[in-house]
């Protein structure tokens, strides 16, 4: 693998929900300006892993974390970590688009306002910038003040990406961002991911194997909470090292 | 759960084996025609190429459909790519058997030459290589495929020796030039058949292990 700096370093990361280990001692780097895809059957721990990267698991009762996650060389699990600041740096886009029940503009401006940006011109600029980066500007520039919920599903998802981009994160976590979209909207999201990786470090969870193959540089295969294999996507899909990975990507599982 | 793609791959394998059997049989018959001086049999081999060509087209179409409809990955993808290459090699073996059949018919106008004994030996080896390469394909047997690769050197050496032996014969007696040239040609065709068996074996190694051993494994 090319010597690209690790933006995030998972070190023997385990996550427990009560007594159940959802993730067992996962160690892997997530490299900057690359797309890392997490694949594996339902319940394998990929969403848990994703949520560990900005401490979203904190809000789940009885959850417990062992090991460590480093972001730019600093532990995000240390008690001194400012979780709000962390989530500003590590943004998240969910499976189901979840625009707030407010206008297109206010959805994107929301994060800026709660982060203390007051200047109207600056807000307007950042909103436009984010909508452009999320490849939705041309579709919404004439209806910035229409309710976000009047947008199509694919547009809503790109709006949510714009909302995440507005606060200028460094890492984008995407949990099946295209699973509820039609093929055309899916293609637009995938193109967007490829464009965004020039600026951001992206980690994506997907059940769509072809999607992982198309958009990611690195693929990590998880199974029963364990990292079975992580490697260049082209290797994982042409010549995986592990039999389990091969069984999974060729559909011979279970 | 057996995925649909596995059934299609099994059928692909079956069809390739049928094709391999046909190619091998063409080689066996044309050498029998040479050894038993049976012009009619040689003529029959020359006319019997069509089923191989049909299978070539059929197997390629199956591979195209499999890729388009099932998007195979990992070993499945390598198996489909190997099939596309193997059927091309087998089709070429069929063509070479036809070329041999033409040379045999010309050769049989002349009295037999002494150096003939190299030819059945080469043909046996080439057929064995084809058989082993296809067995290796079916059984995912890398050691067997590697055996095919080393057998190719023996066939090459026999072909070189045939030419060495035939040249003084031609120098001594111009009447032997025509049949001797046909024997050299037949030896060359058999050597090419062994090369195709080698290609198939290399394809098997790639399919099973994702290791590309062609051209001495370059580039890493």
Interface residues (C-beta under 8 A of the other chain):
Chain A: X209 X210 X213 X237 X238 X239 X240 X245 X246 X249 X250 X251 X252 X253 X254
Chain B: X1 X2 X3 X5 X6 X71 X72 X73 X74 X75 X76 X77 X78 X210
